[in-house]
Amino acid sequence: MDNELIHLGIIMDGNGRWAKAKGLPRTAGHLEGLKALKKVIRGAIEEDIKYLTVYCFSTENWKRPQEEVKYLMALFTNKIYGEIRTFNDLGVCVRLLGSRNGLPEKALEALDRTVEETKNNDKITLQLAINYGGYDEITRSVNSLIRDGYKEVTAELIRSRFDNPDIPAVDFIIRSAGEQRLSNFLLFDSGYSEFGFYDRLWPDWDEEMIHTVKQDYLKRTRKFGGLV
């Protein structure tokens, strides 16, 4: 089977632990995590990965302390939008993945502008999963079909109502910081994905880690239920 790594999904974990180990507030870890993301994007481009989906804020993350949530929303409002020049220089097309409900208006405005101002870039597509959850993605899709009068649905129909149905299913889902669970990430599209778990905390990730990830993936044999 074709083993090309086209779409990489990343559960970015360990920002808080990184900050705690250095005696810093958790917010410092999130800022360093954004810096790591830029390195990872460069690494993905070098490895000719066409789609990169990163788990920025889950539908469950609203349960975190209000101060931390507020800081993360400010990152989406100010820092992500502030990276437009970098995105354009690198050829990054930014797309959003997740529910818009509950996100602050200023954050949505900044994110929408980032999407608009990078839409013509074609080196790599970066999906920012913000206020995203796999259960919510499937539920929103099915409810959309119900509203349109469907009595029965297929997997293809469900996927057609996702936020970005044109983006192919994820090939490889990886997670930093040693945890080994999906945490409600890309549940529908992970049916035949490969998985990788790495001990390094997210703020310490860089281009070289993506080279390692790519080599790990190329060692896998994907059968999709068939025989090699």
Secondary structure as GFF3:
##gff-version 3
##sequence-region A 1 228
A	DSSP	beta_strand	7	11	.	.	.	ID=ss1
A	DSSP	alpha_helix	15	21	.	.	.	ID=ss2
A	DSSP	alpha_helix	26	46	.	.	.	ID=ss3
A	DSSP	beta_strand	51	58	.	.	.	ID=ss4
A	DSSP	three_ten_helix	61	63	.	.	.	ID=ss5
A	DSSP	alpha_helix	66	74	.	.	.	ID=ss6
A	DSSP	pi_helix	75	79	.	.	.	ID=ss7
A	DSSP	alpha_helix	80	82	.	.	.	ID=ss8
A	DSSP	alpha_helix	84	90	.	.	.	ID=ss9
A	DSSP	beta_strand	92	97	.	.	.	ID=ss10
A	DSSP	alpha_helix	105	118	.	.	.	ID=ss11
A	DSSP	beta_strand	124	132	.	.	.	ID=ss12
A	DSSP	alpha_helix	134	147	.	.	.	ID=ss13
A	DSSP	alpha_helix	155	160	.	.	.	ID=ss14
A	DSSP	beta_strand	172	175	.	.	.	ID=ss15
A	DSSP	beta_strand	194	197	.	.	.	ID=ss16
A	DSSP	three_ten_helix	202	204	.	.	.	ID=ss17
A	DSSP	alpha_helix	207	218	.	.	.	ID=ss18
###
